[in-house]
Amino acid sequence: MASVNQNPQVKVNPLPESAKHSAELFLSLATGPMLVGVISLNRIGSWLQQVGEASEEVFRGARLPILPFPDTPPSSSND
């Protein structure tokens, strides 16, 4: 199998030092907001799950008060 670099004398120019530093700077500046976004989405997701569970309890009636129903009097039949 032939290697990609046919001439070992030719070297690929890496990025200049200023470009390396600017890329590192942008990466370090983007790390904070990215972490805040991930943590915020996690918190919002758990909050929405709790709200959904609470609304499910209300619709199921687990938290509704028990209403006292009056007993029906025996009906008198006309014989």
Residue frames relative to the residue before (quaternion, step in Angstrom):
aa qw qx qy qz dx dy dz
M 1.0000 0.0000 0.0000 0.0000 0.00 0.00 0.00
A 0.3818 -0.7339 0.5170 0.2199 3.57 -0.83 0.96
S 0.4401 -0.6871 0.5067 0.2783 3.56 -1.01 0.77
V 0.6125 -0.5711 0.4027 0.3695 3.54 -1.22 0.48
N 0.7402 0.3500 -0.2013 0.5377 3.57 0.92 -0.88
Q 0.2207 -0.8143 0.5270 0.1028 3.60 -0.16 1.31
N 0.7635 0.2849 -0.1602 0.5570 3.60 1.00 -0.74
P 0.2790 -0.7985 0.5036 0.1761 3.63 -0.30 1.16
Q 0.5657 0.6151 -0.3813 0.3953 3.61 1.23 -0.25
V 0.6520 0.5144 -0.3126 0.4610 3.59 1.16 -0.61
K 0.1359 -0.7915 0.5934 0.0532 3.56 -0.81 1.03
V 0.4179 -0.6792 0.5430 0.2632 3.54 -1.09 0.75
N 0.4171 -0.7120 0.5089 0.2453 3.53 -0.88 0.98
P 0.3041 -0.7375 0.5636 0.2142 3.62 -0.68 0.96
L 0.6894 -0.4517 0.3528 0.4430 3.53 -1.30 0.11
P 0.5272 -0.6088 0.4703 0.3608 3.58 -1.09 0.56
E 0.6796 -0.5149 0.3420 0.3951 3.57 -1.22 0.48
S 0.6474 0.5239 -0.3344 0.4411 3.60 0.95 -0.80
A 0.6527 0.5011 -0.3209 0.4689 3.60 1.01 -0.72
K 0.6178 0.5355 -0.3451 0.4609 3.60 1.06 -0.71
H 0.6875 0.4809 -0.2874 0.4621 3.56 0.89 -0.92
S 0.6608 0.4937 -0.3282 0.4603 3.60 0.94 -0.77
A 0.6325 0.5162 -0.3410 0.4660 3.62 1.02 -0.70
E 0.6480 0.5015 -0.3164 0.4780 3.59 0.97 -0.79
L 0.6363 0.5278 -0.3250 0.4593 3.58 1.04 -0.78
F 0.6723 0.4858 -0.2998 0.4713 3.60 0.88 -0.90
L 0.6454 0.5160 -0.3224 0.4619 3.57 0.98 -0.77
S 0.6812 0.4761 -0.2973 0.4700 3.58 0.92 -0.84
L 0.6519 0.4992 -0.3194 0.4731 3.60 1.08 -0.64
A 0.6865 0.4780 -0.2876 0.4664 3.60 1.07 -0.61
T 0.5430 0.6485 -0.3995 0.3534 3.61 1.17 -0.40
G 0.6587 0.5363 -0.3118 0.4256 3.61 0.87 -0.89
P 0.7107 0.4328 -0.2833 0.4768 3.61 0.70 -0.96
M 0.6123 0.5443 -0.3580 0.4479 3.58 1.07 -0.65
L 0.6652 0.4928 -0.3034 0.4718 3.60 0.91 -0.85
V 0.6386 0.5150 -0.3247 0.4707 3.57 1.00 -0.81
G 0.6529 0.5166 -0.3134 0.4567 3.59 0.98 -0.79
V 0.6610 0.5009 -0.3116 0.4638 3.59 0.93 -0.86
I 0.6695 0.4880 -0.2977 0.4742 3.58 0.92 -0.89
S 0.6469 0.5193 -0.3223 0.4560 3.60 0.99 -0.81
L 0.6576 0.4986 -0.3158 0.4682 3.59 0.93 -0.83
N 0.6210 0.5309 -0.3403 0.4655 3.57 1.06 -0.70
R 0.6739 0.4893 -0.2931 0.4696 3.60 0.89 -0.90
I 0.6532 0.5055 -0.3181 0.4654 3.60 0.95 -0.86
G 0.6465 0.5263 -0.3192 0.4507 3.58 0.99 -0.80
S 0.6758 0.4694 -0.3052 0.4794 3.58 0.93 -0.83
W 0.6249 0.5289 -0.3438 0.4600 3.60 1.04 -0.69
L 0.6579 0.5008 -0.3137 0.4668 3.59 0.93 -0.85
Q 0.6264 0.5264 -0.3398 0.4638 3.58 1.05 -0.69
Q 0.6559 0.5019 -0.3127 0.4691 3.60 0.97 -0.82
V 0.6377 0.5109 -0.3263 0.4752 3.60 1.00 -0.78
G 0.6494 0.5183 -0.3169 0.4574 3.59 0.97 -0.79
E 0.6585 0.4974 -0.3083 0.4732 3.57 0.99 -0.82
A 0.6499 0.5099 -0.3222 0.4624 3.59 0.99 -0.79
S 0.6698 0.4791 -0.3150 0.4719 3.60 0.93 -0.79
E 0.6009 0.5470 -0.3575 0.4604 3.57 1.10 -0.59
E 0.6367 0.5194 -0.3250 0.4682 3.59 1.02 -0.75
V 0.6556 0.5063 -0.3187 0.4607 3.59 0.96 -0.82
F 0.6956 0.4673 -0.2848 0.4655 3.58 0.87 -0.92
R 0.6363 0.5102 -0.3356 0.4714 3.58 1.12 -0.55
G 0.4670 -0.7007 0.4258 0.3312 3.58 1.17 -0.49
A 0.3944 0.7377 -0.4776 0.2686 3.60 1.17 0.21
R 0.7565 0.3578 -0.2050 0.5075 3.59 1.08 -0.59
L 0.5037 0.6383 -0.4405 0.3806 3.58 1.19 0.13
P 0.5178 -0.6424 0.4524 0.3383 3.60 -1.04 0.65
I 0.4652 -0.6420 0.5272 0.3058 3.54 -1.20 0.53
L 0.2618 -0.7849 0.5463 0.1305 3.56 -0.66 1.12
P 0.3765 -0.7173 0.5304 0.2499 3.58 -0.89 0.89
F 0.1864 -0.7751 0.5964 0.0941 3.58 -0.66 1.10
P 0.4361 -0.6897 0.5000 0.2899 3.59 -0.87 0.87
D 0.4986 -0.6251 0.5062 0.3232 3.51 -1.14 0.67
T 0.4123 -0.6938 0.5252 0.2699 3.55 -0.97 0.76
P 0.4267 -0.6952 0.5034 0.2849 3.58 -0.81 0.90
P 0.5672 -0.5887 0.4291 0.3840 3.56 -1.06 0.58
S 0.4078 -0.7192 0.5061 0.2456 3.52 -0.85 0.92
S 0.3221 -0.7280 0.5687 0.2071 3.53 -0.97 0.84
S 0.2306 -0.7782 0.5722 0.1177 3.50 -0.78 1.00
N 0.3829 -0.6977 0.5560 0.2397 3.57 -1.07 0.73
D 0.1463 -0.8021 0.5760 0.0587 3.54 -0.40 1.21
